[in-house]
Amino acid sequence: MDKVYLVGLPASGKTTIGKWLSQKMNWDFLDLDECIETEAQMSVAEYFNKFGEEAFRILERDLLRETENKKNIIVACGGGTAAHFDNMNWMQERGITVFLNIDLGTIQTRIYANPNQRPHFEGKNLLEIREKLQDMLTNRGGFYHKSKIIWNKSTPNDFLHMAVSQLFTPNW
C-alpha cells in the first residue's frame, strides 16, 4: 500500500493536514475537490448547484478511482466521499484511511467564516451549520470510523506522521 486517504467532515482539515503529511513523507498530494474543479472547470459549489449531488458524487467516485495507479500519494477526499458508493471499502483496499475526527465547534467556526465554499452550508447561520454538521456526522460517522487511523486533533504533529509511516514499514 502506497496511498493515504484522508476522510472527515467538511472543513476538518483534510487539505491542510494532507499537504503537511505529504511534505513529511516526501509524497505527492492530491486534493479530490481540486481535481473535480479542474475536470468540471467550475467550483465544487457551482457543480453541485448546476448538476446536483448525484452527478457530483459520480464524478467524485470516478476521479477517486483514478488514484488507483498512483504511488506514494496523500489524497484529501471530500467530506462525503467515504459515505457514497463503495468508496470507503475501495480506499481501504488500496491504501491507509485516516479519519480527521476533530471537534465540531472548530469545524463550525471554519465553515461559518467561509460558508459559500461548501454547498451544504450556503446561507446557513451558526446554529444551522452545527445542526447540519451533527446530521452529517450521524450519517457518515460509521464510514469514517472504519478508518485505520482516527486522528482526534485539529492540527497535525509528528505522532500522526509516525503512525502513518509505521503502517508502511515492511513486516520482516
N, CA and C atoms as an extended XYZ file, in Angstrom:
516
Properties=species:S:1:pos:R:3:atomname:S:1:resname:S:1:resid:I:1 pbc="F F F"
N         0.843       -1.190        0.000 N   MET     1
C         0.000        0.000        0.000 CA  MET     1
C         0.883        1.248        0.000 C   MET     1
N         0.558        2.149       -0.882 N   ASP     2
C         1.384        3.337       -1.017 CA  ASP     2
C         0.523        4.586       -1.199 C   ASP     2
N        -0.642        4.560       -0.541 N   LYS     3
C        -1.555        5.692       -0.601 CA  LYS     3
C        -2.152        5.940        0.780 C   LYS     3
N        -2.425        7.210        1.072 N   VAL     4
C        -3.138        7.580        2.287 CA  VAL     4
C        -4.346        8.390        1.853 C   VAL     4
N        -5.518        7.986        2.310 N   TYR     5
C        -6.763        8.690        2.016 CA  TYR     5
C        -7.255        9.353        3.302 C   TYR     5
N        -7.378       10.679        3.279 N   LEU     6
C        -7.866       11.425        4.427 CA  LEU     6
C        -9.363       11.649        4.275 C   LEU     6
N       -10.125       11.274        5.293 N   VAL     7
C       -11.575       11.421        5.273 CA  VAL     7
C       -12.014       12.201        6.509 C   VAL     7
N       -13.202       12.766        6.438 N   GLY     8
C       -13.755       13.507        7.565 CA  GLY     8
C       -14.763       14.526        7.091 C   GLY     8
N       -15.394       15.166        8.036 N   LEU     9
C       -16.396       16.181        7.727 CA  LEU     9
C       -15.786       17.333        6.923 C   LEU     9
N       -16.635       18.091        6.242 N   PRO    10
C       -16.131       19.295        5.575 CA  PRO    10
C       -15.421       20.193        6.583 C   PRO    10
N       -14.349       20.814        6.162 N   ALA    11
C       -13.576       21.758        6.988 CA  ALA    11
C       -12.866       21.105        8.167 C   ALA    11
N       -12.645       19.794        8.094 N   SER    12
C       -11.929       19.109        9.178 CA  SER    12
C       -10.413       19.215        9.023 C   SER    12
N        -9.954       19.780        7.908 N   GLY    13
C        -8.524       19.988        7.732 CA  GLY    13
C        -7.855       18.992        6.811 C   GLY    13
N        -8.619       18.304        5.991 N   LYS    14
C        -8.050       17.268        5.124 CA  LYS    14
C        -6.991       17.837        4.178 C   LYS    14
N        -7.248       18.989        3.598 N   THR    15
C        -6.281       19.592        2.670 CA  THR    15
C        -5.034       20.060        3.416 C   THR    15
N        -5.231       20.769        4.501 N   THR    16
C        -4.106       21.291        5.284 CA  THR    16
C        -3.243       20.162        5.829 C   THR    16
N        -3.867       19.185        6.453 N   ILE    17
C        -3.124       18.068        7.026 CA  ILE    17
C        -2.526       17.211        5.916 C   ILE    17
N        -3.242       17.062        4.813 N   GLY    18
C        -2.724       16.290        3.685 CA  GLY    18
C        -1.464       16.894        3.106 C   GLY    18
N        -1.439       18.209        2.944 N   LYS    19
C        -0.238       18.878        2.437 CA  LYS    19
C         0.920       18.717        3.418 C   LYS    19
N         0.631       18.875        4.692 N   TRP    20
C         1.657       18.720        5.728 CA  TRP    20
C         2.229       17.306        5.701 C   TRP    20
N         1.349       16.319        5.675 N   LEU    21
C         1.781       14.924        5.698 CA  LEU    21
C         2.563       14.570        4.433 C   LEU    21
N         2.141       15.097        3.302 N   SER    22
C         2.861       14.794        2.059 CA  SER    22
C         4.277       15.360        2.095 C   SER    22
N         4.457       16.521        2.715 N   GLN    23
C         5.803       17.087        2.857 CA  GLN    23
C         6.648       16.233        3.801 C   GLN    23
N         6.053       15.808        4.914 N   LYS    24
C         6.783       14.989        5.885 CA  LYS    24
C         7.223       13.656        5.273 C   LYS    24
N         6.380       13.088        4.415 N   MET    25
C         6.661       11.781        3.844 CA  MET    25
C         7.359       11.881        2.486 C   MET    25
N         7.492       13.099        1.995 N   ASN    26
C         8.058       13.324        0.664 CA  ASN    26
C         7.249       12.575       -0.411 C   ASN    26
N         5.933       12.654       -0.281 N   TRP    27
C         4.989       12.041       -1.206 CA  TRP    27
C         4.241       13.147       -1.942 C   TRP    27
N         3.552       12.779       -3.004 N   ASP    28
C         2.693       13.727       -3.721 CA  ASP    28
C         1.416       13.951       -2.933 C   ASP    28
N         0.762       15.068       -3.238 N   PHE    29
C        -0.513       15.399       -2.599 CA  PHE    29
C        -1.548       15.641       -3.677 C   PHE    29
N        -2.750       15.138       -3.446 N   LEU    30
C        -3.860       15.346       -4.367 CA  LEU    30
C        -5.102       15.706       -3.570 C   LEU    30
N        -5.736       16.796       -3.930 N   ASP    31
C        -6.995       17.216       -3.308 CA  ASP    31
C        -8.113       16.832       -4.272 C   ASP    31
N        -8.981       15.928       -3.858 N   LEU    32
C       -10.035       15.431       -4.736 CA  LEU    32
C       -10.975       16.549       -5.201 C   LEU    32
N       -11.281       17.495       -4.304 N   ASP    33
C       -12.138       18.618       -4.711 CA  ASP    33
C       -11.474       19.466       -5.793 C   ASP    33
N       -10.156       19.665       -5.694 N   GLU    34
C        -9.447       20.415       -6.734 CA  GLU    34
C        -9.480       19.662       -8.059 C   GLU    34
N        -9.385       18.341       -8.014 N   CYS    35
C        -9.480       17.536       -9.237 CA  CYS    35
C       -10.853       17.697       -9.881 C   CYS    35
N       -11.889       17.710       -9.058 N   ILE    36
C       -13.253       17.904       -9.563 CA  ILE    36
C       -13.372       19.267      -10.226 C   ILE    36
N       -12.839       20.297       -9.578 N   GLU    37
C       -12.911       21.650      -10.139 CA  GLU    37
C       -12.145       21.761      -11.459 C   GLU    37
N       -11.018       21.096      -11.551 N   THR    38
C       -10.244       21.098      -12.795 CA  THR    38
C       -11.006       20.368      -13.896 C   THR    38
N       -11.517       19.210      -13.571 N   GLU    39
C       -12.262       18.406      -14.546 CA  GLU    39
C       -13.530       19.126      -15.020 C   GLU    39
N       -14.269       19.704      -14.082 N   ALA    40
C       -15.554       20.355      -14.403 CA  ALA    40
C       -15.390       21.792      -14.890 C   ALA    40
N       -14.230       22.368      -14.655 N   GLN    41
C       -13.951       23.774      -14.973 CA  GLN    41
C       -14.938       24.719      -14.282 C   GLN    41
N       -15.247       24.373      -13.024 N   MET    42
C       -16.079       25.219      -12.166 CA  MET    42
C       -15.865       24.777      -10.724 C   MET    42
N       -16.267       25.612       -9.796 N   SER    43
C       -16.095       25.271       -8.384 CA  SER    43
C       -17.001       24.110       -7.999 C   SER    43
N       -16.661       23.453       -6.892 N   VAL    44
C       -17.486       22.372       -6.376 CA  VAL    44
C       -18.904       22.882       -6.128 C   VAL    44
N       -19.028       24.042       -5.509 N   ALA    45
C       -20.350       24.609       -5.224 CA  ALA    45
C       -21.146       24.844       -6.508 C   ALA    45
N       -20.500       25.391       -7.539 N   GLU    46
C       -21.182       25.621       -8.817 CA  GLU    46
C       -21.634       24.298       -9.441 C   GLU    46
N       -20.754       23.303       -9.419 N   TYR    47
C       -21.085       21.999       -9.992 CA  TYR    47
C       -22.263       21.381       -9.247 C   TYR    47
N       -22.192       21.442       -7.943 N   PHE    48
C       -23.237       20.904       -7.074 CA  PHE    48
C       -24.571       21.563       -7.400 C   PHE    48
N       -24.572       22.889       -7.498 N   ASN    49
C       -25.810       23.637       -7.763 CA  ASN    49
C       -26.329       23.413       -9.180 C   ASN    49
N       -25.450       23.271      -10.135 N   LYS    50
C       -25.852       23.124      -11.534 CA  LYS    50
C       -26.323       21.710      -11.876 C   LYS    50
N       -25.602       20.692      -11.371 N   PHE    51
C       -25.889       19.316      -11.772 CA  PHE    51
C       -26.483       18.444      -10.667 C   PHE    51
N       -26.428       18.909       -9.408 N   GLY    52
C       -26.986       18.152       -8.303 CA  GLY    52
C       -25.977       17.237       -7.633 C   GLY    52
N       -26.363       16.745       -6.460 N   GLU    53
C       -25.441       15.930       -5.675 CA  GLU    53
C       -25.136       14.588       -6.331 C   GLU    53
N       -26.120       13.961       -6.944 N   GLU    54
C       -25.871       12.637       -7.536 CA  GLU    54
C       -24.796       12.707       -8.622 C   GLU    54
N       -24.889       13.682       -9.518 N   ALA    55
C       -23.878       13.846      -10.573 CA  ALA    55
C       -22.518       14.165       -9.965 C   ALA    55
N       -22.517       14.988       -8.915 N   PHE    56
C       -21.274       15.314       -8.226 CA  PHE    56
C       -20.618       14.064       -7.651 C   PHE    56
N       -21.416       13.225       -6.985 N   ARG    57
C       -20.871       12.019       -6.350 CA  ARG    57
C       -20.323       11.033       -7.387 C   ARG    57
N       -20.942       10.964       -8.547 N   ILE    58
C       -20.445       10.084       -9.609 CA  ILE    58
C       -19.088       10.585      -10.106 C   ILE    58
N       -18.986       11.881      -10.374 N   LEU    59
C       -17.715       12.456      -10.806 CA  LEU    59
C       -16.648       12.257       -9.736 C   LEU    59
N       -17.011       12.492       -8.475 N   GLU    60
C       -16.090       12.313       -7.355 CA  GLU    60
C       -15.578       10.870       -7.302 C   GLU    60
N       -16.487        9.916       -7.435 N   ARG    61
C       -16.095        8.492       -7.413 CA  ARG    61
C       -15.156        8.173       -8.572 C   ARG    61
N       -15.493        8.660       -9.756 N   ASP    62
C       -14.663        8.377      -10.929 CA  ASP    62
C       -13.245        8.935      -10.765 C   ASP    62
N       -13.146       10.145      -10.235 N   LEU    63
C       -11.821       10.747      -10.037 CA  LEU    63
C       -11.061       10.063       -8.894 C   LEU    63
N       -11.777        9.617       -7.877 N   LEU    64
C       -11.148        8.843       -6.806 CA  LEU    64
C       -10.532        7.567       -7.378 C   LEU    64
N       -11.273        6.895       -8.252 N   ARG    65
C       -10.778        5.649       -8.853 CA  ARG    65
C        -9.493        5.879       -9.655 C   ARG    65
N        -9.310        7.071      -10.180 N   GLU    66
C        -8.093        7.373      -10.942 CA  GLU    66
C        -6.838        7.394      -10.071 C   GLU    66
N        -6.999        7.398       -8.754 N   THR    67
C        -5.831        7.368       -7.865 CA  THR    67
C        -5.266        5.951       -7.730 C   THR    67
N        -5.974        4.964       -8.235 N   GLU    68
C        -5.560        3.570       -8.058 CA  GLU    68
C        -4.138        3.309       -8.547 C   GLU    68
N        -3.751        3.892       -9.645 N   ASN    69
C        -2.426        3.623      -10.216 CA  ASN    69
C        -1.352        4.593       -9.753 C   ASN    69
N        -1.701        5.501       -8.860 N   LYS    70
C        -0.715        6.439       -8.334 CA  LYS    70
C         0.004        5.803       -7.157 C   LYS    70
N         1.250        6.183       -6.982 N   LYS    71
C         2.047        5.645       -5.875 CA  LYS    71
C         2.569        6.794       -5.022 C   LYS    71
N         2.761        6.510       -3.739 N   ASN    72
C         3.299        7.491       -2.794 CA  ASN    72
C         2.535        8.810       -2.876 C   ASN    72
N         1.257        8.727       -2.531 N   ILE    73
C         0.381        9.886       -2.636 CA  ILE    73
C        -0.540        9.987       -1.424 C   ILE    73
N        -0.757       11.224       -1.004 N   ILE    74
C        -1.730       11.543        0.043 CA  ILE    74
C        -2.926       12.158       -0.673 C   ILE    74
N        -4.128       11.623       -0.430 N   VAL    75
C        -5.338       12.108       -1.096 CA  VAL    75
C        -6.281       12.695       -0.051 C   VAL    75
N        -6.594       13.988       -0.205 N   ALA    76
C        -7.600       14.630        0.634 CA  ALA    76
C        -8.944       14.445       -0.055 C   ALA    76
N        -9.816       13.664        0.551 N   CYS    77
C       -11.127       13.390       -0.028 CA  CYS    77
C       -12.127       14.461        0.371 C   CYS    77
N       -13.214       14.552       -0.379 N   GLY    78
C       -14.300       15.442        0.009 CA  GLY    78
C       -14.979       14.911        1.257 C   GLY    78
N       -15.735       15.755        1.927 N   GLY    79
C       -16.387       15.365        3.171 CA  GLY    79
C       -17.308       14.165        3.047 C   GLY    79
N       -17.939       14.000        1.896 N   GLY    80
C       -18.876       12.896        1.716 CA  GLY    80
C       -18.337       11.712        0.954 C   GLY    80
N       -17.107       11.802        0.501 N   THR    81
C       -16.544       10.744       -0.344 CA  THR    81
C       -16.684        9.365        0.288 C   THR    81
N       -16.329        9.243        1.549 N   ALA    82
C       -16.325        7.934        2.218 CA  ALA    82
C       -17.710        7.313        2.321 C   ALA    82
N       -18.760        8.135        2.297 N   ALA    83
C       -20.114        7.659        2.557 CA  ALA    83
C       -20.904        7.313        1.298 C   ALA    83
N       -20.297        7.417        0.132 N   HIS    84
C       -21.035        7.157       -1.100 CA  HIS    84
C       -20.422        5.998       -1.872 C   HIS    84
N       -21.314        5.306       -2.606 N   PHE    85
C       -20.939        4.120       -3.372 CA  PHE    85
C       -20.200        3.168       -2.430 C   PHE    85
N       -19.162        2.553       -2.885 N   ASP    86
C       -18.352        1.690       -2.013 CA  ASP    86
C       -16.988        2.339       -1.790 C   ASP    86
N       -16.958        3.665       -1.791 N   ASN    87
C       -15.691        4.395       -1.746 CA  ASN    87
C       -14.823        4.038       -0.541 C   ASN    87
N       -15.424        3.910        0.628 N   MET    88
C       -14.612        3.655        1.823 CA  MET    88
C       -13.913        2.295        1.718 C   MET    88
N       -14.658        1.275        1.337 N   ASN    89
C       -14.040       -0.051        1.184 CA  ASN    89
C       -12.983       -0.019        0.089 C   ASN    89
N       -13.269        0.676       -1.006 N   TRP    90
C       -12.322        0.781       -2.110 CA  TRP    90
C       -11.015        1.421       -1.631 C   TRP    90
N       -11.118        2.517       -0.868 N   MET    91
C        -9.914        3.196       -0.357 CA  MET    91
C        -9.139        2.289        0.589 C   MET    91
N        -9.859        1.572        1.455 N   GLN    92
C        -9.189        0.700        2.422 CA  GLN    92
C        -8.439       -0.445        1.741 C   GLN    92
N        -8.936       -0.900        0.609 N   GLU    93
C        -8.271       -1.978       -0.119 CA  GLU    93
C        -7.006       -1.496       -0.823 C   GLU    93
N        -6.890       -0.185       -1.019 N   ARG    94
C        -5.784        0.347       -1.810 CA  ARG    94
C        -4.826        1.237       -1.030 C   ARG    94
N        -5.154        1.522        0.203 N   GLY    95
C        -4.290        2.399        0.985 CA  GLY    95
C        -4.688        2.438        2.443 C   GLY    95
N        -4.135        3.407        3.136 N   ILE    96
C        -4.437        3.636        4.546 CA  ILE    96
C        -5.450        4.772        4.618 C   ILE    96
N        -6.517        4.577        5.372 N   THR    97
C        -7.506        5.636        5.567 CA  THR    97
C        -7.282        6.278        6.931 C   THR    97
N        -7.373        7.600        6.955 N   VAL    98
C        -7.200        8.373        8.186 CA  VAL    98
C        -8.426        9.266        8.350 C   VAL    98
N        -9.133        9.106        9.457 N   PHE    99
C       -10.298        9.930        9.775 CA  PHE    99
C        -9.839       11.099       10.631 C   PHE    99
N       -10.043       12.314       10.126 N   LEU   100
C        -9.737       13.525       10.895 CA  LEU   100
C       -10.972       13.869       11.719 C   LEU   100
N       -10.978       13.378       12.932 N   ASN   101
C       -12.128       13.451       13.836 CA  ASN   101
C       -11.960       14.625       14.793 C   ASN   101
N       -12.126       15.839       14.278 N   ILE   102
C       -11.889       16.996       15.138 CA  ILE   102
C       -13.197       17.537       15.700 C   ILE   102
N       -13.075       18.382       16.680 N   ASP   103
C       -14.191       18.965       17.398 CA  ASP   103
C       -15.159       19.686       16.461 C   ASP   103
N       -16.465       19.425       16.631 N   LEU   104
C       -17.474       20.065       15.781 CA  LEU   104
C       -17.465       21.584       15.906 C   LEU   104
N       -17.135       22.101       17.078 N   GLY   105
C       -17.071       23.549       17.261 CA  GLY   105
C       -16.002       24.184       16.388 C   GLY   105
N       -14.870       23.520       16.257 N   THR   106
C       -13.792       24.014       15.391 CA  THR   106
C       -14.238       24.014       13.935 C   THR   106
N       -14.862       22.927       13.510 N   ILE   107
C       -15.355       22.832       12.129 CA  ILE   107
C       -16.415       23.894       11.875 C   ILE   107
N       -17.322       24.042       12.825 N   GLN   108
C       -18.408       25.028       12.708 CA  GLN   108
C       -17.841       26.429       12.503 C   GLN   108
N       -16.837       26.790       13.260 N   THR   109
C       -16.209       28.110       13.145 CA  THR   109
C       -15.560       28.288       11.783 C   THR   109
N       -14.877       27.262       11.301 N   ARG   110
C       -14.236       27.328        9.985 CA  ARG   110
C       -15.270       27.526        8.872 C   ARG   110
N       -16.354       26.784        8.938 N   ILE   111
C       -17.385       26.880        7.901 CA  ILE   111
C       -18.086       28.229        7.958 C   ILE   111
N       -18.382       28.696        9.163 N   TYR   112
C       -19.077       29.975        9.316 CA  TYR   112
C       -18.262       31.117        8.713 C   TYR   112
N       -16.948       31.005        8.765 N   ALA   113
C       -16.075       32.037        8.208 CA  ALA   113
C       -16.122       32.058        6.675 C   ALA   113
N       -16.402       30.907        6.047 N   ASN   114
C       -16.444       30.799        4.578 CA  ASN   114
C       -17.563       29.850        4.127 C   ASN   114
N       -18.827       30.169        4.404 N   PRO   115
C       -19.914       29.226        4.116 CA  PRO   115
C       -20.150       28.985        2.622 C   PRO   115
N       -19.823       29.941        1.785 N   ASN   116
C       -20.131       29.806        0.360 CA  ASN   116
C       -19.202       28.844       -0.370 C   ASN   116
N       -18.129       28.407        0.288 N   GLN   117
C       -17.220       27.443       -0.322 CA  GLN   117
C       -17.760       26.021       -0.215 C   GLN   117
N       -18.808       25.830        0.578 N   ARG   118
C       -19.316       24.487        0.835 CA  ARG   118
C       -20.815       24.457        0.576 C   ARG   118
N       -21.245       23.717       -0.453 N   PRO   119
C       -22.634       23.758       -0.900 CA  PRO   119
C       -23.669       23.443        0.177 C   PRO   119
N       -23.359       22.526        1.083 N   HIS   120
C       -24.334       22.156        2.112 CA  HIS   120
C       -24.564       23.248        3.157 C   HIS   120
N       -23.711       24.259        3.199 N   PHE   121
C       -23.782       25.247        4.278 CA  PHE   121
C       -24.129       26.659        3.798 C   PHE   121
N       -24.276       26.828        2.514 N   GLU   122
C       -24.541       28.144        1.949 CA  GLU   122
C       -25.809       28.745        2.562 C   GLU   122
N       -25.693       29.973        3.056 N   GLY   123
C       -26.830       30.699        3.609 CA  GLY   123
C       -27.269       30.268        4.994 C   GLY   123
N       -26.515       29.421        5.643 N   LYS   124
C       -26.902       28.932        6.975 CA  LYS   124
C       -26.254       29.769        8.082 C   LYS   124
N       -27.004       29.935        9.184 N   ASN   125
C       -26.444       30.625       10.348 CA  ASN   125
C       -25.666       29.621       11.198 C   ASN   125
N       -25.074       30.111       12.271 N   LEU   126
C       -24.205       29.280       13.115 CA  LEU   126
C       -24.927       28.036       13.656 C   LEU   126
N       -26.137       28.204       14.131 N   LEU   127
C       -26.896       27.076       14.674 CA  LEU   127
C       -27.238       26.067       13.570 C   LEU   127
N       -27.635       26.562       12.416 N   GLU   128
C       -27.969       25.672       11.297 CA  GLU   128
C       -26.734       24.902       10.811 C   GLU   128
N       -25.585       25.558       10.838 N   ILE   129
C       -24.337       24.880       10.473 CA  ILE   129
C       -24.064       23.744       11.447 C   ILE   129
N       -24.213       24.023       12.731 N   ARG   130
C       -23.967       22.996       13.761 CA  ARG   130
C       -24.915       21.814       13.576 C   ARG   130
N       -26.186       22.108       13.319 N   GLU   131
C       -27.172       21.041       13.129 CA  GLU   131
C       -26.843       20.202       11.894 C   GLU   131
N       -26.431       20.849       10.817 N   LYS   132
C       -26.076       20.144        9.587 CA  LYS   132
C       -24.841       19.269        9.816 C   LYS   132
N       -23.859       19.789       10.523 N   LEU   133
C       -22.664       19.005       10.844 CA  LEU   133
C       -23.021       17.775       11.671 C   LEU   133
N       -23.879       17.964       12.656 N   GLN   134
C       -24.283       16.840       13.508 CA  GLN   134
C       -24.994       15.781       12.672 C   GLN   134
N       -25.861       16.231       11.761 N   ASP   135
C       -26.577       15.321       10.870 CA  ASP   135
C       -25.591       14.562        9.970 C   ASP   135
N       -24.616       15.293        9.417 N   MET   136
C       -23.609       14.654        8.568 CA  MET   136
C       -22.806       13.620        9.350 C   MET   136
N       -22.428       13.962       10.565 N   LEU   137
C       -21.652       13.031       11.384 CA  LEU   137
C       -22.469       11.776       11.695 C   LEU   137
N       -23.746       11.957       11.955 N   THR   138
C       -24.625       10.817       12.207 CA  THR   138
C       -24.686        9.910       10.980 C   THR   138
N       -24.833       10.511        9.803 N   ASN   139
C       -24.976        9.730        8.566 CA  ASN   139
C       -23.659        9.171        8.036 C   ASN   139
N       -22.567        9.863        8.267 N   ARG   140
C       -21.280        9.460        7.689 CA  ARG   140
C       -20.323        8.845        8.700 C   ARG   140
N       -20.588        9.029        9.964 N   GLY   141
C       -19.660        8.599       11.011 CA  GLY   141
C       -19.299        7.125       10.950 C   GLY   141
N       -20.247        6.275       10.612 N   GLY   142
C       -19.970        4.844       10.513 CA  GLY   142
C       -18.918        4.535        9.459 C   GLY   142
N       -18.943        5.290        8.374 N   PHE   143
C       -17.930        5.119        7.320 CA  PHE   143
C       -16.584        5.646        7.804 C   PHE   143
N       -16.592        6.860        8.371 N   TYR   144
C       -15.351        7.471        8.849 CA  TYR   144
C       -14.644        6.590        9.868 C   TYR   144
N       -15.433        6.000       10.775 N   HIS   145
C       -14.841        5.213       11.864 CA  HIS   145
C       -14.269        3.868       11.414 C   HIS   145
N       -14.438        3.512       10.159 N   LYS   146
C       -13.797        2.306        9.626 CA  LYS   146
C       -12.322        2.559        9.317 C   LYS   146
N       -11.897        3.813        9.423 N   SER   147
C       -10.530        4.187        9.071 CA  SER   147
C        -9.502        3.455        9.915 C   SER   147
N        -8.348        3.213        9.318 N   LYS   148
C        -7.242        2.539       10.005 CA  LYS   148
C        -6.707        3.412       11.154 C   LYS   148
N        -6.694        4.738       10.917 N   ILE   149
C        -6.226        5.685       11.938 CA  ILE   149
C        -7.323        6.717       12.173 C   ILE   149
N        -7.581        7.013       13.435 N   ILE   150
C        -8.512        8.086       13.783 CA  ILE   150
C        -7.700        9.153       14.490 C   ILE   150
N        -7.657       10.348       13.889 N   TRP   151
C        -6.867       11.468       14.400 CA  TRP   151
C        -7.818       12.451       15.064 C   TRP   151
N        -7.662       12.670       16.377 N   ASN   152
C        -8.584       13.491       17.152 CA  ASN   152
C        -8.077       14.897       17.440 C   ASN   152
N        -7.151       15.384       16.645 N   LYS   153
C        -6.596       16.719       16.867 CA  LYS   153
C        -6.854       17.583       15.632 C   LYS   153
N        -6.964       18.888       15.826 N   SER   154
C        -7.271       19.779       14.700 CA  SER   154
C        -6.042       20.175       13.898 C   SER   154
N        -4.865       19.845       14.404 N   THR   155
C        -3.631       20.143       13.669 CA  THR   155
C        -2.760       18.891       13.640 C   THR   155
N        -1.910       18.790       12.642 N   PRO   156
C        -1.036       17.621       12.570 CA  PRO   156
C         0.173       17.779       13.484 C   PRO   156
N         0.774       16.662       13.829 N   ASN   157
C         2.069       16.696       14.514 CA  ASN   157
C         2.815       15.403       14.203 C   ASN   157
N         3.990       15.271       14.739 N   ASP   158
C         4.842       14.139       14.391 CA  ASP   158
C         4.249       12.785       14.779 C   ASP   158
N         3.330       12.752       15.737 N   PHE   159
C         2.700       11.483       16.093 CA  PHE   159
C         1.864       10.951       14.930 C   PHE   159
N         1.192       11.843       14.218 N   LEU   160
C         0.422       11.425       13.048 CA  LEU   160
C         1.368       10.880       11.974 C   LEU   160
N         2.435       11.590       11.738 N   HIS   161
C         3.416       11.142       10.746 CA  HIS   161
C         3.969        9.769       11.116 C   HIS   161
N         4.304        9.580       12.382 N   MET   162
C         4.842        8.281       12.824 CA  MET   162
C         3.809        7.172       12.664 C   MET   162
N         2.564        7.452       13.037 N   ALA   163
C         1.513        6.431       12.938 CA  ALA   163
C         1.311        5.995       11.497 C   ALA   163
N         1.242        6.955       10.595 N   VAL   164
C         1.058        6.635        9.181 CA  VAL   164
C         2.291        5.913        8.646 C   VAL   164
N         3.459        6.428        8.933 N   SER   165
C         4.706        5.844        8.418 CA  SER   165
C         4.884        4.399        8.866 C   SER   165
N         4.531        4.102       10.114 N   GLN   166
C         4.701        2.742       10.625 CA  GLN   166
C         3.845        1.732        9.873 C   GLN   166
N         2.736        2.194        9.336 N   LEU   167
C         1.865        1.269        8.595 CA  LEU   167
C         2.448        0.917        7.227 C   LEU   167
N         3.452        1.674        6.803 N   PHE   168
C         4.089        1.396        5.524 CA  PHE   168
C         5.423        0.686        5.689 C   PHE   168
N         5.828        0.423        6.923 N   THR   169
C         7.077       -0.287        7.186 CA  THR   169
C         6.852       -1.770        6.925 C   THR   169
N         7.701       -2.399        6.135 N   PRO   170
C         7.512       -3.822        5.854 CA  PRO   170
C         7.634       -4.675        7.115 C   PRO   170
N         6.835       -5.710        7.176 N   ASN   171
C         6.920       -6.672        8.282 CA  ASN   171
C         7.946       -7.742        7.923 C   ASN   171
N         8.991       -7.856        8.700 N   TRP   172
C        10.055       -8.821        8.401 CA  TRP   172
C         9.781      -10.117        9.071 C   TRP   172
